[in-house]
């Protein structure tokens, strides 16, 4: 069963996924273009700051590519946008850890990360990840949600009989007549 086939085209969750991917993509695209217009060195570790974030040519180009990917996900929409948001959000959280690892090491800091970039990566990653997981990962999904229906089909009924503690204390088949 593919979840793409189960989610109706006009389901309200599809709009949430599109909005998350679109807003994130537009922000990254604008940041990347402004960074490229500044003519930084490709792997420079002393690039200028744009919107409070340090940048260089590599980070600007990566931002443009990720922005276009997110905008493409917003255009496609549906489960594709949701999955894409989760993947991109995870990549940004991992980029935040990368930034933490290379802070203060100019030889390894090829994306010119500063502490503001690390914080942005963590926050942006979690926001995009939340947009992707919205309506998919929850214990209180509505009954018309395809993810809820798919989980319900996978549930197994609880076994009948004595509690598991009794099974541990007295292994063997249950005695239906008495003790």
C-alpha positions in Angstrom: 0.0 0.0 0.0 1.4 3.3 -1.1 0.4 6.3 1.1 0.7 8.5 -2.0 -2.4 6.7 -3.4 -4.3 7.1 -0.1 -4.0 10.8 0.4 -6.7 12.7 -1.5 -5.5 15.5 -3.8 -7.4 18.1 -1.9 -6.6 16.8 1.6 -5.9 19.7 4.0 -2.6 18.3 5.1 -1.2 18.8 1.6 -1.5 22.5 2.1 0.6 22.4 5.3 3.3 20.4 3.5 3.3 22.9 0.6 3.4 26.0 2.8 6.3 24.6 4.8 8.3 23.6 1.8 7.5 26.9 -0.1 8.3 29.3 2.7 11.5 27.5 3.6 12.5 27.3 -0.1 11.9 31.0 -0.7 14.0 32.0 2.3 16.9 29.8 1.3 16.7 31.0 -2.3 16.8 34.7 -1.4 19.6 34.1 1.1 21.6 32.2 -1.5 21.1 34.7 -4.3 22.0 37.6 -2.0 25.1 35.7 -1.0 26.1 35.1 -4.6 25.6 38.8 -5.5 28.1 39.7 -2.8 30.8 37.9 -4.8 32.4 35.9 -2.0 35.2 33.5 -2.5 33.9 29.9 -3.1 35.5 28.4 0.0 36.4 31.7 1.8 36.2 31.6 5.6 35.8 35.4 5.8 32.7 36.0 3.8 30.2 38.7 4.5 27.1 38.5 6.6 23.6 38.4 5.1 20.6 38.5 7.3 22.8 37.9 10.3 24.3 34.7 8.8 27.9 34.4 7.5 28.2 33.0 4.0 30.6 32.2 1.2 30.2 31.0 -2.4 29.7 27.3 -1.4 27.1 28.0 1.2 25.3 30.4 -1.1 25.2 27.9 -3.9 24.1 25.2 -1.6 21.3 27.5 -0.3 20.1 28.2 -3.8 20.0 24.4 -4.6 18.2 23.5 -1.4 15.8 26.4 -1.9 14.9 25.2 -5.4 14.5 21.7 -4.1 12.1 22.8 -1.4 10.2 25.0 -3.9 10.0 22.0 -6.3 8.5 20.0 -3.4 6.0 22.7 -2.8 4.9 22.6 -6.4 4.5 18.8 -6.4 2.9 18.8 -2.9 1.2 15.9 -1.2 3.2 13.2 0.5 6.3 14.0 -1.6 6.4 17.5 0.0 6.0 16.0 3.4 8.8 13.4 2.9 11.0 16.1 1.3 10.4 18.4 4.3 11.5 15.6 6.7 14.6 14.8 4.7 15.7 18.5 4.3 14.9 19.2 7.9 17.1 16.2 9.0 19.9 17.5 6.7 19.7 20.9 8.3 19.9 19.5 11.8 22.9 17.4 10.7 24.4 20.6 9.1 24.1 22.3 12.5 26.1 19.5 14.1 28.7 19.9 11.3 28.8 23.6 12.1 29.4 22.9 15.8 32.2 20.5 15.0 34.1 22.9 12.8 33.6 26.2 14.7 37.0 27.8 15.3 38.7 25.6 12.7 39.2 27.6 9.5 40.8 24.7 7.7 37.7 22.5 8.1 35.0 25.2 8.1 34.5 25.2 4.3 30.9 26.6 4.5 32.0 29.5 6.7 29.7 28.6 9.6 29.5 30.8 12.6 27.4 30.3 15.8 24.5 32.2 14.2 24.6 29.7 11.2 24.6 26.7 13.6 21.6 28.1 15.5 19.8 28.8 12.2 20.5 25.3 10.9 19.1 23.7 14.1 16.0 26.0 14.2 15.3 25.9 10.5 15.8 22.1 10.4 13.4 21.6 13.2 10.8 23.9 11.7 10.9 22.2 8.3 11.0 18.8 9.9 7.9 19.7 11.9 6.1 20.9 8.7 7.0 17.5 7.2 5.8 15.4 10.1 2.6 17.4 10.8 -0.3 15.1 10.6 1.9 12.0 10.1 3.5 11.6 13.5 0.9 11.9 16.3 -1.2 9.9 18.6 -4.3 11.9 17.9 -4.8 11.7 14.2 -8.3 12.3 12.8 -10.2 9.3 11.4 -10.0 10.6 7.8 -6.2 10.8 8.0 -4.6 8.1 5.7 -1.7 7.6 8.1 -4.2 6.8 10.9 -6.0 4.3 8.6 -2.7 2.7 7.6 -1.6 2.3 11.3 -5.0 0.8 12.3 -4.6 -1.9 9.6 -1.2 -2.9 11.0 -2.4 -3.1 14.7 -2.6 -6.6 16.1 -5.3 -7.5 18.6 -4.0 -8.0 22.2 -3.7 -11.7 23.2 -6.5 -13.0 25.4 -5.8 -15.0 28.5 -4.0 -14.5 31.7 -1.8 -11.4 32.1 1.9 -11.7 31.1 3.0 -11.6 34.7 1.2 -14.8 35.4 2.9 -16.3 32.3 6.3 -15.4 33.7 5.6 -16.8 37.2 3.9 -19.9 36.0 4.9 -20.8 32.5 2.9 -23.2 30.4 -0.6 -23.3 29.0 -3.3 -21.6 31.0 -5.5 -23.9 33.1 -9.1 -23.0 32.2 -10.6 -25.0 35.1 -8.9 -23.5 38.0 -5.6 -22.8 39.6 
